[in-house]
Amino acid sequence: MFNYLFYRSYRIQQKIGHSDDPAFFAALAIAFSIIIYSIDLIMLTSLLFGINFPLFGNKLISGVLSVIIILFFYFHLIHKKKYLSILEKYESENRSQQLFGNIIIIIYFLLAFILFVLGMYIKMLQNQGAL
């Protein structure tokens, strides 16, 4: 799944103007999406179920974990051009598969943002005493 996500991100990065290093920007986009999804999960779990994760409130620990995620995707995809085999695997997509892939990746990235905004909205309602 992440390989396909990388492939579609790579192609989108090429189209939006990051053609100088689309592999790096695609890997970075995936890493940031994982970080945002992690924040979403922690925030919504805390808000909806009252389960707190005190270590994740620490900026140093959160920063270190974010760097680890970014490094993981760098070494998993970019280091020694491992991404070339991923590109080769999905290169033969037809037009309808490309369209479906683009829709999936847009939903994937939008969902991360929507969950983040939802969590912030729920937190705002809690702070105002509405929940």
N, C-alpha and C positions, 0 to 999 in steps of 0.2 A: 504494500500500500504506500509506504513512504517513498519507495522507488518511483512509483507512478506519480505521486505528488511532486517529487523532485523533477521528473521529466516535464510535467505540465508547467511547473513554476519556471523551469529553465526556458521553455518555449515562450512563455509570457514575458520573461525578462528580456529575451531577445527582441520581442516585438515592441516593448515600451522604451527601448533605448539603452539597455544595459548590455549591449552586444560586445563590449570590451571584456567583460568577465561575467557572463550570465550564470555560470555554475556557482560562483561565490555568492551572488545576490540571491539565487534560488535557495541555496543551502541556508543562508542567513534568514530568508523569509520563513522557511520551515522551522528553523530554530526559534525565531521570535514567536511564531504561532504556537509552538509547544510551550513556550514560556507563558504566553497569554492564556492558553488553555489551562495550564497549571494554576495560574493566579485565579482564573474563573472557578476552577474546581475547589480550591481552598476557600475562596471568598463565599461561594454559594453554599458549601458545606457548613461553614461557620454561621452564615446568616440564617439558613433554613433549619439546621439541625442543632445549632449551638455548640458544635464541636470546634474547639480552638486549636490552632497549630502555632504555639508560641515561638517556635524556632523560625517560622517563616515570616514573622513580624520583624525579625532582625535583618537589617539592611545588608550586613556583611554576609550572612548566610545566604540570603536571597541573591545577592550579587555573585557569590561563588557558585551557587547552583546554576545560575544563568550562564556564567562563563563555561561551566562544565557541559551544559547542553550545547552551546555554540561549538565548543571544541569537539564534542562527540560528532556532530554533523559535519564539521570540517574533516575530521579524520575518516569518517564513514563514507563521505561522498567526494571530497575534493582532493585529499592527499593522494599523491601518485596517480591522479586523474582516474580515480575509480568510477567517476560518473560516466565515463565514455561507454562502458558496458551497459549502463542503464539507458543511455541515449540510443544505443544500437538496438536494444531490446524492443523499444517502443517506436522506433523510427517508421515502421510500416503501418502506422495507424491510417485508416481511411478518414474521410471528411466527417462522417457521422460520429466516429469514435473521438475525433478531435473536439467536436462540438460538445459531446457528452462530457469529456474530460475537462473542458473549460468550465462547464456549468458546475461540475463537482468541485473543482478547485475554488471557484468563486463562493460557493456555498460554504466550503470548509473555512475560508478566511473570514467571510462575513459572520458565520456562527460564532467564531472566537470573539469578534467585536461585539456582537449582539449580547452574548452572555456576559461580557464585561460591563456593558452599559446596564443590563438588567440587574447585575449584582450591585452596581453603584446606586441604582434607583431604589432597590430594596433597602440598602443601607441608609439612604436619605430618608426614606419613610420611617425606618426604625429610629433614626435620630430625631425626627419630628414627633415621635410618639404615635404615629398612625398605625404602626404594627405592634 
